[in-house]
Each structure stands twice: as C-alpha cells, then as structure tokens.
Amino acid sequence: QDPNSCVSFPQHAKIDVCGVFSSSWYINGDYLVLIVTLVIILPLSLLKNLGYLGYTSGFSLLCMVFFLIVVIYKKFQIPCPLPENFINITVNVSQPQVNTTDEECCKPKYFIFNSQTVYAVPILTFAFVCHPAILPMYEELKDRSRRKMQNVANVSFLGMFVMYLLAALFGYLTFNEAVEPELLHTYSKVYSFDVVLLIVRFAVLTAVTLTVPVVLFPIRTSVNQLLGASKEFSWPRHICITVALLVCVNILVIFVPTIRDIFGFIGASAAAMLIFILPSAFYIKLVKKESMKSIQKIGATLFLIVGFMVMICSMALIIADWIHNAGSSGAHADGH
C-alpha cells in the first residue's frame, strides 16, 4: 500500500495513513468537542461581564490574521498547474475530484454557478452578523457615545471585510476550481504533512473556540431577560442557562453533518432578519419625523423588500438542495 495515500470517511469511521482503523478516544471528534466545551468554553462562558472576554477575542483575532498570512503566502508557494509528482494523493469521498494538473483549471472564473452557490449569500450574510453583541459591547465602552460606538462598528466591519476578502481571494486563486468548501482541507492535495498548516489549523480552532463565549453572552442575556427581567442576578440561573445553551450547541455540532448547513440555514433566516428586515422595519416604524416619500424611508423600504427576497429565495433553494441530496443519497443506497 502507498504510505502517502489515505482515505477519509465521514465522522465515526476513521482510517489512518496505514489503512488501520483508529478507535482511540482521543481522536474521536465527538469526545474532543465535549472536552473542549467543559475545559475551555464553559469556564469562559460563565464570566459575568463581557469585558473580560476582550483578551480572548483579541487573541482569536490574531489567530485569524496568522491564518490569512499563511493563505497569502501559500498562494505564491504552490504552483499552478501542480506537477504530477507534487500532489499528495488524498481521496475525499464527499468532494468531486478536479484535475489540478490541467492548465485550463488555473484560469480563474469571475462567477461559478452550481448546487453550492445557494449557500453563498446566506453564509456571507451570517459572516457579518454581530448585531446581538452590539448592546453588550456598548455597555463595556468607556465614555460611551453613539459616535464612539459607530467608530468601533466601522473599524470592526472594515477589518473583517478585508480579512474575508483576502482569504477568499487568495484561497481561490491558489486552487481555482479545485478549491473545497473547507479551504484548509484543500491543502492536503498538495502536502501530506506541513507543520505551518498544522499550526494554522490549531490557530483557527483556537479562534473559533474563543469566539463561542462572546457569541453566547448576548444569547444568555436575552434568555435571562425573558425568564427573570425583574429579578436580581442569580448564579444558579446564570449557570443553568449557560449549560443549557452549550448542550444545544454541542448537540448541533455532533449530529449536524456539515457546518455549511448550519451557516446556510441561519444565514437565510435569522441573519437575514437581523441585517435586512428588522433594522428597516424599525426605522420605518419608529422614525416619525420623515415621510414615507423621503429618500431615507424609500431606501429602508427597498432594503426591507430585498431582505424578504433574500430570506425566501435562500431558504427555498437550501431546502430544495437538502431534498435533492436526500433523494440522491437514498437512490445511491438502494443501488448498493
């Protein structure tokens, strides 16, 4: 058997490079998720104030900057097309294989439409959802004001936009048509083992892990307000809500096949509501000093219509894709 070849199967069936089944608990992703949740995420999520998480958020941002630097560096290191002897033979049974040694595949395309395109807009929408954390962040600002909060929002959005754009651009230009939904996994087509990419994977996992408590904070605050808005702070209630939310998150992580489905569904539903629909509706309803014929109200109305169109079309296409994939999987199973 070729020692460089390896077949990776979904989740519970894992085969290492030697073709031997690995059953050790410490390489089981479900156990690792639970351990990381208990050891890292839960203690950070139990913090009472969001300000304490500023240090972990800053470190997670540095991890993503390191990821971006490596993606840009690899673009100029990996040739296109790849020489035949430069490719690490790795088979991903869920991803169609593309001939990365063909000159034609090295020509970037401005637009590609396939079954995965329906997830693009929802995922982009989800990527810029930070609205639930705005009020907690505003409360933590020193000498807070609308102008200061606006500056924070502008810098944050601009920074994230630049990072998203550069990572997507250089990641695509590195592999073109051969790029996979998970960019870091695509590098396994080239490298059987690379220390820098291993560190990048760890950095990205660290960044995602440290982001969970920040996202969990406004959710817990909202639930706490619904359950006991008039009550004083209670540690038992605080802990119970946090644990219940983390249990729900772990169930989704363990049982949902791909993170793409979660990002796509939430991006098409909740994210579309938070970014397009609710801000426009609040502006139209609450701002009384301007007539409906004003430029601001007309713009808000158009934004509201676009939001409904994005939500309805994206949800319909995603559900249709799920039904199509379920039917294809059933037919494939019957055929075997």
C-alpha positions as CSV (number, residue, x, y, z in Angstrom):
1,Q,0.0,0.0,0.0
2,D,1.2,3.5,-0.8
3,P,2.1,5.1,2.5
4,N,1.2,8.6,1.2
5,S,-2.4,7.6,0.3
6,C,-5.2,7.9,2.8
7,V,-9.0,7.6,2.6
8,S,-11.0,9.7,5.0
9,F,-14.6,8.6,5.7
10,P,-17.3,10.6,7.5
11,Q,-17.2,11.0,11.2
12,H,-17.2,7.7,13.1
13,A,-15.3,5.5,10.6
14,K,-11.7,6.8,10.6
15,I,-8.8,5.2,8.7
16,D,-5.3,6.4,9.3
17,V,-2.5,6.6,6.7
18,C,-1.6,2.9,7.2
19,G,-5.2,1.8,6.5
20,V,-5.7,0.7,10.1
21,F,-8.9,1.6,11.9
22,S,-8.3,4.0,14.7
23,S,-10.6,3.6,17.7
24,S,-8.7,5.7,20.3
25,W,-11.0,8.0,22.2
26,Y,-8.6,11.0,21.9
27,I,-9.1,11.2,18.1
28,N,-12.8,10.9,18.2
29,G,-14.2,14.3,17.3
30,D,-17.3,14.0,19.5
31,Y,-15.2,13.4,22.6
32,L,-12.9,16.3,21.8
33,V,-15.9,18.6,21.4
34,L,-17.2,17.7,24.8
35,I,-13.7,18.0,26.4
36,V,-13.1,21.4,24.9
37,T,-16.5,22.6,25.9
38,L,-16.1,21.5,29.6
39,V,-12.4,22.7,30.0
40,I,-12.3,25.9,27.9
41,I,-15.7,27.1,26.7
42,L,-17.8,26.6,29.8
43,P,-15.5,28.5,32.2
44,L,-15.2,31.4,29.8
45,S,-18.9,31.4,29.2
46,L,-19.7,31.7,32.9
47,L,-18.0,35.1,33.2
48,K,-20.4,37.7,34.4
49,N,-19.1,40.6,32.2
50,L,-18.3,40.7,28.5
51,G,-15.2,42.9,29.2
52,Y,-13.2,40.0,30.5
53,L,-13.6,38.3,27.1
54,G,-11.8,41.1,25.3
55,Y,-8.4,39.5,25.8
56,T,-9.6,36.1,24.3
57,S,-11.3,38.0,21.4
58,G,-8.1,39.8,20.7
59,F,-6.1,36.6,20.7
60,S,-8.6,34.9,18.4
61,L,-8.3,37.8,16.0
62,L,-4.5,37.3,16.0
63,C,-5.0,33.7,15.1
64,M,-7.2,34.6,12.1
65,V,-4.6,37.2,11.0
66,F,-2.0,34.4,11.1
67,F,-4.3,32.2,9.0
68,L,-4.7,35.0,6.4
69,I,-0.9,35.5,6.2
70,V,-0.3,31.8,5.6
71,V,-3.1,31.6,2.9
72,I,-1.5,34.6,1.1
73,Y,2.0,33.0,1.4
74,K,0.9,29.6,0.1
75,K,-0.7,31.3,-3.0
76,F,2.9,32.2,-4.2
77,Q,4.4,28.9,-3.0
78,I,2.1,26.4,-4.6
79,P,2.4,26.3,-8.5
80,C,-0.5,26.1,-10.8
81,P,-0.9,23.7,-12.5
82,L,0.5,21.3,-10.0
83,P,3.2,19.0,-11.3
84,E,2.2,15.3,-11.2
85,N,4.8,14.4,-8.6
86,F,3.9,17.4,-6.4
87,I,0.4,16.1,-5.5
88,N,-0.3,14.3,-2.3
89,I,-2.8,11.5,-3.2
90,T,-5.8,12.2,-0.9
91,V,-9.3,11.0,-1.6
92,N,-12.3,12.9,-0.2
93,V,-15.3,10.8,-0.9
94,S,-17.7,13.7,-0.5
95,Q,-16.0,16.1,-2.8
96,P,-15.8,15.7,-6.6
97,Q,-12.2,15.5,-7.8
98,V,-10.7,18.1,-10.1
99,N,-7.7,17.6,-12.3
100,T,-5.3,20.1,-10.7
101,T,-2.6,19.4,-13.3
102,D,-4.6,20.8,-16.2
103,E,-3.7,24.3,-17.5
104,E,-7.4,25.1,-18.0
105,C,-8.2,24.8,-14.3
106,C,-5.7,27.6,-13.5
107,K,-7.8,30.2,-15.2
108,P,-9.9,31.9,-12.5
109,K,-13.6,32.4,-13.3
110,Y,-15.5,35.5,-12.2
111,F,-18.7,33.6,-11.4
112,I,-19.4,29.9,-10.9
113,F,-23.0,28.6,-10.5
114,N,-23.6,25.1,-9.1
115,S,-25.5,23.4,-6.4
116,Q,-23.3,25.0,-3.7
117,T,-24.0,28.6,-4.9
118,V,-27.2,28.7,-3.0
119,Y,-25.2,28.8,0.3
120,A,-23.0,31.7,-0.8
121,V,-25.4,34.6,0.1
122,P,-26.7,33.1,3.4
123,I,-23.1,32.4,4.6
124,L,-21.9,35.9,3.6
125,T,-24.9,37.3,5.5
126,F,-24.2,35.2,8.5
127,A,-20.5,36.2,8.4
128,F,-21.4,39.9,9.2
129,V,-24.0,39.3,11.9
130,C,-22.7,41.0,15.0
131,H,-25.9,42.7,16.0
132,P,-26.7,40.7,19.2
133,A,-23.4,41.7,20.7
134,I,-23.7,45.5,19.9
135,L,-25.6,46.5,23.2
136,P,-23.3,44.4,25.5
137,M,-20.3,45.9,23.8
138,Y,-21.7,49.4,24.1
139,E,-22.2,48.9,27.8
140,E,-18.5,48.0,28.2
141,L,-17.2,51.1,26.4
142,K,-15.6,53.8,28.5
143,D,-17.1,57.3,28.0
144,R,-19.6,55.6,25.6
145,S,-21.5,57.6,23.0
146,R,-23.1,56.9,19.6
147,R,-20.2,58.4,17.7
148,K,-17.7,56.2,19.6
149,M,-19.8,53.1,19.0
150,Q,-20.1,54.0,15.3
151,N,-16.3,54.2,15.1
152,V,-16.0,50.8,16.7
153,A,-18.5,49.3,14.3
154,N,-16.9,50.9,11.3
155,V,-13.4,49.6,12.2
156,S,-14.7,46.1,13.0
157,F,-16.7,45.7,9.8
158,L,-13.9,47.1,7.6
159,G,-11.3,44.8,9.3
160,M,-13.5,41.7,8.9
161,F,-14.4,42.6,5.3
162,V,-10.7,42.9,4.3
163,M,-9.8,39.7,6.0
164,Y,-12.7,37.8,4.5
165,L,-12.0,39.2,1.0
166,L,-8.2,38.5,1.1
167,A,-8.7,34.9,2.5
168,A,-11.3,34.0,-0.1
169,L,-9.5,35.7,-3.0
170,F,-6.1,34.1,-2.3
171,G,-7.6,30.8,-1.3
172,Y,-9.5,30.6,-4.6
173,L,-6.5,31.8,-6.7
174,T,-4.4,29.1,-5.2
175,F,-6.6,26.2,-6.3
176,N,-9.2,27.7,-8.6
177,E,-11.8,25.1,-9.5
178,A,-10.2,22.5,-7.2
179,V,-10.9,24.5,-4.0
180,E,-13.1,22.7,-1.5
181,P,-15.7,24.1,1.0
182,E,-13.1,23.8,3.7
183,L,-10.1,25.7,2.5
184,L,-7.5,24.2,4.8
185,H,-8.5,20.7,3.8
186,T,-7.8,21.6,0.2
187,Y,-4.1,21.9,1.1
188,S,-4.0,18.2,1.8
189,K,-4.0,17.7,-2.0
190,V,-0.5,19.2,-2.0
191,Y,1.0,18.4,1.3
192,S,1.0,15.1,3.1
193,F,2.3,16.9,6.2
194,D,3.1,20.5,6.7
195,V,4.0,22.0,10.1
196,V,2.8,25.5,9.2
197,L,-0.6,24.3,8.1
198,L,-0.9,22.2,11.2
199,I,-0.3,25.3,13.3
200,V,-2.8,27.2,11.2
201,R,-5.4,24.6,11.8
202,F,-4.8,24.8,15.5
203,A,-4.9,28.6,15.4
204,V,-8.3,28.5,13.6
205,L,-9.7,26.0,16.0
206,T,-8.5,28.2,18.9
207,A,-10.1,31.3,17.3
208,V,-13.4,29.5,16.8
209,T,-13.3,28.1,20.4
210,L,-12.6,31.5,21.9
211,T,-15.4,33.1,19.9
212,V,-18.1,30.9,21.4
213,P,-18.3,32.6,24.8
214,V,-18.6,36.0,23.1
215,V,-21.5,34.9,20.9
216,L,-23.1,33.1,23.9
217,F,-23.1,36.2,26.1
218,P,-25.9,38.2,24.4
219,I,-28.0,35.0,23.9
220,R,-27.8,34.2,27.6
221,T,-28.6,37.9,28.4
222,S,-31.7,37.7,26.2
223,V,-32.9,34.4,27.8
224,N,-32.2,35.8,31.2
225,Q,-34.3,38.9,30.5
226,L,-37.2,36.8,29.2
227,L,-37.1,34.5,32.3
228,G,-36.4,37.0,35.0
229,A,-36.1,40.6,33.9
230,S,-37.2,42.0,37.3
231,K,-35.1,39.6,39.4
232,E,-31.6,40.2,40.7
233,F,-28.6,38.4,39.3
234,S,-28.6,34.8,40.3
235,W,-25.6,32.5,39.8
236,P,-27.7,29.3,39.7
237,R,-29.9,30.8,37.0
238,H,-26.8,32.1,35.2
239,I,-25.1,28.7,35.2
240,C,-28.3,26.8,34.2
241,I,-28.9,29.0,31.2
242,T,-25.3,28.7,30.1
243,V,-25.2,24.9,30.4
244,A,-28.5,24.5,28.6
245,L,-27.2,26.7,25.7
246,L,-23.9,24.8,25.5
247,V,-25.8,21.5,25.5
248,C,-27.9,22.7,22.5
249,V,-24.7,23.8,20.7
250,N,-22.9,20.5,21.3
251,I,-25.9,18.5,20.0
252,L,-25.9,20.5,16.8
253,V,-22.1,20.1,16.4
254,I,-22.2,16.4,16.9
255,F,-25.3,15.5,14.9
256,V,-25.4,18.0,12.0
257,P,-23.2,16.6,9.2
258,T,-21.6,19.8,8.0
259,I,-21.3,23.3,9.4
260,R,-22.3,24.6,5.9
261,D,-25.9,23.5,6.6
262,I,-26.0,25.5,9.9
263,F,-24.4,28.6,8.4
264,G,-26.7,28.4,5.4
265,F,-29.9,27.9,7.4
266,I,-29.2,30.6,10.0
267,G,-27.8,32.9,7.3
268,A,-31.0,32.6,5.3
269,S,-33.3,33.0,8.3
270,A,-32.0,34.8,11.5
271,A,-29.2,36.6,9.8
272,A,-31.5,38.0,7.0
273,M,-33.9,39.2,9.7
274,L,-31.1,40.9,11.8
275,I,-29.3,42.5,8.8
276,F,-32.1,43.4,6.3
277,I,-35.6,43.1,7.7
278,L,-35.7,44.2,11.3
279,P,-33.5,47.4,11.0
280,S,-35.5,48.5,8.0
281,A,-38.8,47.8,9.8
282,F,-37.7,49.6,13.0
283,Y,-36.6,52.6,11.0
284,I,-39.9,52.8,9.1
285,K,-42.0,52.4,12.2
286,L,-40.1,54.4,14.8
287,V,-38.8,57.4,12.8
288,K,-41.8,59.7,12.6
289,K,-40.1,62.9,11.6
290,E,-39.7,61.7,8.0
291,S,-42.4,61.0,5.5
292,M,-42.6,57.7,3.5
293,K,-41.6,59.7,0.4
294,S,-38.3,60.7,1.9
295,I,-35.1,59.2,0.5
296,Q,-34.3,57.5,3.8
297,K,-37.7,55.9,4.1
298,I,-37.7,54.8,0.4
299,G,-34.2,53.3,0.9
300,A,-35.4,51.5,4.1
301,T,-38.4,50.1,2.2
302,L,-36.3,48.8,-0.6
303,F,-33.9,47.3,1.9
304,L,-36.8,45.6,3.6
305,I,-38.0,44.1,0.3
306,V,-34.5,42.9,-0.6
307,G,-34.3,41.3,2.9
308,F,-37.6,39.3,2.3
309,M,-36.4,38.3,-1.1
310,V,-33.0,37.1,0.2
311,M,-34.7,35.1,3.0
312,I,-37.4,33.5,0.9
313,C,-35.2,32.6,-2.1
314,S,-32.3,31.4,0.0
315,M,-34.5,29.2,2.3
316,A,-36.3,27.8,-0.7
317,L,-33.1,26.9,-2.6
318,I,-31.4,25.4,0.5
319,I,-34.4,23.2,1.4
320,A,-34.6,22.1,-2.3
321,D,-30.9,21.3,-2.2
322,W,-31.4,19.2,1.0
323,I,-34.3,17.3,-0.6
324,H,-32.3,16.7,-3.7
325,N,-29.3,15.4,-1.7
326,A,-31.5,13.2,0.4
327,G,-33.1,11.7,-2.7
328,S,-29.7,11.2,-4.3
329,S,-28.4,9.5,-1.1
330,G,-31.4,7.2,-0.9
331,A,-31.1,6.2,-4.6
332,H,-27.4,5.6,-4.1
333,A,-28.0,3.4,-1.1
334,D,-30.7,1.4,-2.9
335,G,-28.3,0.9,-5.8
336,H,-25.9,-0.8,-3.4
